[in-house]
Amino acid sequence: MIRESVLKQVLVEQRELVRPLPEYIERELIKEISSLVSLKHIVTVTGHRRAGKSVFLSQIIERYYGIDNVYYLNLDDERLASLSLEDMNSVMEAFFSLFGKRRVIFLDEIQNLSGWERFISRLYNQGYKIYITGSNANLLSSELATVLTGRYVEAKIYPFSFREFLMYRGVKVDDERVLYKTEVKGEIRKLFDEYLLMGGFPEVVRYKELDLLRLLFSDVITKDIVARYEIREAKTIKEIAHFLVSNPAKEFSYNRIKNIYGLGSVHTVKNYIDYLVSAYMFFELPKCSYSLKEMHTRTKKCYVIDNGFVSAVGFSATQDIGRLYENLVFGELKRRGKEVYYYKDRHGREVDFVVRGKKNIEECIQVCFDVEDEKTFHREVRSLLSAMKELKVGKGLILTANDEDVIKADEKEIILIPTWKWCLRIPVFPRRR
């Protein structure tokens, strides 16, 4: 049991720290939260450690409530390590004693409180508006689904998008006209090269230091995975994580990893990768198929949460810029909330991303960094056309380094656009030749 004086000290100090600092930029997701504020539902904010969840909470508080109108508790504070479910009544009493009656509560890194879902359920039934954050996707979804089915909504925080990265660097892109200013356009392209390698974790963007990600990578595996799931083969799961971060945007199979690391079963490999995915370190991309069984059992592709991890932790004799481009595009599609697959036909022709809408496939996307290599470029176009024909898609997209064009072939239209421009989400399309 934590002493009352210590508890009150923590609550007062955390309240001061939650105020947004001038150097923080407003996250783009803040606009989407507006529709959730008026709902009775619990709002869960999930994402990778250090991706900005706590800052995002502070921005919600500032924009929609004001710090004087809410309770805030960060359970990642080491002074609260001994806090148990039974102590939460004392926490609520301390809140009331210090700040009076409030009906909105923010609970940061809730997974650190064992049995937290019962406490949240009680608060919900008492009429509180609740915001919680967590760094483990499966933990929140599985436990909330059990106790609070239909009573929560989720928002996912990712490292900075390229637009947010530019805002932090002092470059604001509101519309297409900005791109016609030579100086600004040159600065954007230069910053994109930095973003491609460094990624968008806020602290890395701020300090320009990739070593921060080496420590973060190790912490996530050690604290969020090995310790939480009581994994005996800690060395093996670390090696698997290093293997995956060194091979972004490449196909892999559970069986191959089992053989590489001499594990006893494919089931063990699947569990390990599920743990890494639930900690938002990696994403699995299934192959597009009309068979659900094939999508879940066949070879998949792996993507890393942020290119900074690839640069800081990945092991490669030479840096594969094309893979970095593809990994970056996948991350942007996830930010946009897209349901994504990859496509591969029986002849081995592959398309990087197939985006599914509510009913049909709505877009086929190929990432082709080097369109100057004519043989490679024509192969990518043929693969894209094949997929578009098979999936009945009228328009395709090729994301390049700098090239823009429109190609018409086989009654299909393919648009080439620079990846950096596509990331800006401005509806700009090249002129037809």
Helices and strands as residue ranges (DSSP letters): H 4-17, H 30-37, E 42-47, H 53-60, I 61-65, G 67-69, E 71-74, G 78-80, G 85-87, H 88-99, E 104-108, G 110-112, H 116-125, E 129-134, H 137-147, E 152-157, H 162-168, G 176-180, H 182-198, H 202-207, H 211-219, I 220-227, H 228-229, H 234-245, E 250-252, H 254-261, H 266-278, E 282-285, H 292-297, E 300-304, H 307-312, H 321-335, E 339-344, E 350-356, E 361-367, H 374-391, E 395-400, E 405-409, E 412-418, H 419-423
